[in-house]
Amino acid sequence: MNKRLIALLMAMLMLFPGVIAQEEEGTQAIVPVLYVPENGEQVKLGYTADTQILEVDGLKFKDLNKNGSLDVYEDWRKTVQERVDDLLSQMSATDKAAQMLHMTLVTLKESWFTELGVGFVLAYTYLSGGAEDAALKTNEVQALSEVSALGIPVIFSMDSVIGASWVQGATIIPDQLTLAATGNVDLVRQLNDMQRKEMLALGVRMSLSPIADIATDPRWGRVQECFGEDAELATQMTVAAIEGLQGGNKLTSESIMTCVKHFPGSGAQTAGVDGTPLVFDDQSFQMHLSVFKAAIEAGAASIMPYGYSTVPYLGGDAVENYAHESSKVMTELLREELGFNGIIQTDWGLNHTVAALAGADALGGAGQRESKKLTQNLTDEQFDERVGRLLKVKFELGLFENPYVDVENAKAVVGTEEHYKLAKQAAAEALTLVKYEDISPLAGQKLIVAGSLAEDTAALSSGWKIAEYEGKNILTAITEKAGTNNVTYIGDDVTQVASSYPSGTTAIVVVGEASGTHEPAWGTSTLEFPSMQTDMVKALKKAGVPVITVVLMNRAYVLTPIANNSDAVLLAYRPGCTAGAEAVAEAIFGEAKISGKTPFQIPATMDQVMLQREDFAKDIINPLYDYGYGIEVVSFGN
């Protein structure tokens, strides 16, 4: 078994550390007290009934270490650095090691927080029950952390590149590739500000986003997560996402800290296979690195080096070590050359102590047993440097004063109609028409809807979400527009295609790949549509009906056979589970203009894909559709 496969398997196991042996230890719902001052001198405090409150100079403070006196780190009047230095002086090596652990929280283990004092937890399905449930659970964990010896709050994180998508009912925005098709940088900022509000209301204060990789190889399964193939647009949108999530260029009590990934740019995978060595030369490396340079200037709170690829171009330990275990990548390049002084957050990996010694601060997927290894290997100076950065952001985020959220506010903020409309606007602006011939208005027609993806809500987004998100699929959205009696759904069964259809009938075929993350549904060896999908389009075309093909396009497919057998081809990319289906239906029913542009080149043949370089953008010669192509239509079919 090769090194990459072992790492990927272990990373998946890290998602469920010790779950089998654990029992739920949940406490009763926490109802925090929010102390709101009447004057401008006192800050707001959030605490539970068990928290000791000190009154000094007529002001209130939390006695986090329970010693009956006001320590510097408990005094919100002091500078962040003064508070960090004081808290570090009270921490043991074991305390510091625990702060570096970024564990995956699946079932609650109270001792992680009350005794060990874990610094960060990644929430996947643990918060999936909805806004109220999520808010109650983050409050519960913060209360457990507050009763620990030093009362250091924990930071909840989420793989939230498409919104707070692991919480049922949260607004799922289109994937980054889709947003690139809009060309609307300000819209990206608005969407991330919306996401900031929802995550803030839930108590999740770190987003493992945005993705700063450039989609230079169409075979790569993570193209859908990138802001397209153009470095300049990717830079602008990455910066806008940072500013939207963090509420500006500095962290405040209203911020969600960003984690920009995957340094130094993981779009250049060998042959497009995820987890292989990154391929660069002097020119291409600077292009990929440029987005991260801009992210640093924009105040990104943390950066994640890639956990599954080496960077041979850089030499040194980057030849053999994954980027997040390489001192060449993290210390020499990111810290010393680029001057990044924020948090280096590892990917979810295996060799956590190696990563820490190489320069990492927060260790993704690390388990409780890693704490002892860290205390045995890191010096006091290394601990203080790394943990100092971690504590700094907690103070800046205001978590020491109030780590709790208002459950009623979470219910009111998450998944609002206003947020739905913004998500639909983004999906609509991205829709890209690459072929448009002889289409009549759909209203009043008989419609044949084909392709199993038409009833697959999950396929409207990448895999970074809860499995059963309660959204609408394209078939339902079309049926609501046309009426049940006017829609015949035939799925993938090409034998259901009639030899001919009466006048006034149009076929809508939904093609593309199912939802996924690292490994695309068709694999990386081909970008050609499976015969099941092309045969359906060809059969309907042969039957003599106008064919509209909607492509759920997470990568740059070889569109030639689809374009040749369709009257209209609409690229929907990954438009989002929240409102993507409605955006598609409104567009093809002529209710919204279509104006998106291709965020990458679209190849005419697989041979063109094989000749392009993994690390260079826009290097396909004579593509079927070039970068930035799109037919603008005010009202489809009219």
Protein Blocks (a to p, Z undefined) as FASTA:
>chain_A
ZZklmmmmmmmmmmmgoklmpccfbdcdddddddddfbfkbccddddfklccddeehiac
ddfkonopacfklmmkbcfklmmmmmmmmpcfklmmmmmpccddfbdcfklmmmnopabd
cdfklmmnojklmmmmmmmmmmmmmmmmnopacddddddfnojflbghiacdddfklmmm
nopaklmmmmmmmmmmmmmmnopabdcbddfbdcfbfkbmklmmpgbjbfklmmmmmmmm
mmmmnopabdcfkbccddddddebjklgghhighiacdddfklmmmmmmmmmmmmmnopa
bdcddfkbccfkngpjllmpcfklcfklmmmmmmmmnopabdcdddddfblmlmmmnopa
bdghiafklmmmmmmmpcfklmmmmmmmmmmmmmmnommmomcdcfklmmmmnopaklmm
mmmmmmmmmpccfbdehiacfehpacddehjklmmmklmpcfbbcfklcbddfklmmmmm
nopklpccehjalklpcfbdcehiacdddedddddfkbcfkojmbccdcfklmmmmmmmm
mnopacddddddfbdcdfklmmmmcfbdcdekjnbjklmmmmmmmmmnopaccfbdcfbd
cdfbfklmmmpcfkbghiaghifbdghiacddfbghZZ
